[in-house]
Amino acid sequence: MFISKIKLDNFRNYEKQEILLDKNINIIYGNNGEGKTNILESIFICGIRKIF
């Protein structure tokens, strides 16, 4: 599965955010508390939603 874009609306600390992803390598970086894990969590939630 390839995810090309993530759109977050009122998810955790993101009011509105759109993230474009590359097919090869994507690096998510930033200081503590800026929401890096929230981005990964949003991908996880979308992934398990298709299972159930």
SULHU-V57018 format. One line per field, one symbol per residue. phi: phi as a letter, one per 20 degrees, with the letter a starting at -180 (. if undefined). psi: psi as a letter, one per 30 degrees, with the letter a starting at -180 (. if undefined). burial: b if it has 24 or more other C-alpha atoms within 12 Angstrom, else e. A space follows every 10 residues. Layout:
# SULHU-V57018
phi = ???
psi = ???
burial = ???
This chain:
# SULHU-V57018
phi = .ddebcddcl dledfbbcce defeccddcr ffmeofffff ffffffffff fe
psi = kkjfkkkkjh jcgjekkkkk klfdkkkjll lkgfgeeeee eeeeeeefef e.
burial = eeeeebeeee eeeeeeeeee eeeeeeeeee eeeeeeeebe ebbeeeeeee ee
